[in-house]
Each structure stands twice: as C-alpha cells, then as structure tokens.
Amino acid sequence: MARPVRELKGFERIHLKKGESKTVSFDIGPEQLTMFDKDLNPVVEPGSFIIMIGASSNDIRLRTLLTVKE
C-alpha cells in the first residue's frame, strides 16, 4: 500500500514571547508508524522516515532521519 508523502503525527500549539524558548517533545512509537496492508492488517514497515519539525508544513525548521529496522 502506498503511504502519503507527508503525514502529521504530532501537534502542539505553543505561544512564545519575544526571546522566549520552550522545550516540546513528542514520542514516536509503533502506533504513529502503523499502516494497514492490503488485507487491512496493521503493520509497521521497515525503512527510513524523515521527521520534520516546523511552524507549518511550509516552514520546516528541523529535520532528522528515523530508521525502522525489521
């Protein structure tokens, strides 16, 4: 089964004052990477996933690679 090019897996709206910073964390586990195969069974396929963090999908500020092994 084909996956979308991009999928939203976590979202948190935070408000920052000028010069302020906050730490925000998200757990990415099997439940966020699960998809359904052709028989509608849940599976996590091995492969590499680009994790992107930003203010919007058009304003990506951080990227890293997540690799799922068999």
C-alpha positions in Angstrom: 0.0 0.0 0.0 1.3 3.5 -0.8 1.7 6.0 2.0 1.1 9.7 1.7 4.2 11.8 1.0 3.7 13.6 4.4 1.6 12.7 7.5 1.0 14.7 10.6 2.0 12.6 13.6 2.1 15.2 16.4 0.8 18.7 17.0 1.1 21.1 19.9 0.3 24.8 19.7 2.6 26.9 21.9 2.8 30.6 22.4 6.2 32.3 22.9 7.0 35.8 23.9 9.8 37.5 22.0 13.1 35.9 23.1 11.4 33.1 25.0 12.0 29.4 24.3 10.3 26.2 25.4 11.1 22.5 25.1 8.4 20.4 23.4 8.7 16.7 23.0 6.8 14.0 21.1 7.1 10.3 21.4 7.1 8.5 18.0 6.4 4.8 18.6 4.9 2.0 16.6 1.4 3.4 16.9 2.4 6.5 15.0 4.1 4.5 12.2 1.4 1.8 11.8 -0.3 1.5 8.5 -2.7 -1.1 7.1 -1.6 -3.7 4.5 -3.8 -4.9 1.6 -5.7 -7.2 3.9 -6.2 -4.4 6.4 -3.8 -5.8 9.0 -1.8 -3.2 11.0 1.9 -3.3 10.1 5.0 -1.2 10.7 7.1 -1.4 7.6 10.9 -1.1 7.9 12.5 1.8 6.2 13.7 5.4 6.7 11.3 8.2 7.7 12.2 11.9 7.6 11.0 13.6 10.8 10.3 17.3 10.2 9.5 20.0 12.8 8.3 23.4 12.0 5.8 26.2 12.4 3.9 24.9 9.4 4.3 22.4 6.5 5.8 25.3 4.5 8.1 26.4 7.4 10.2 23.4 8.4 12.9 24.3 10.8 14.4 20.9 11.9 14.8 17.6 10.1 16.2 14.2 11.2 16.1 10.7 9.9 14.3 7.8 11.7 15.2 4.3 10.6 12.9 1.4 11.4 14.6 -2.0 11.2 13.0 -5.4 10.9 
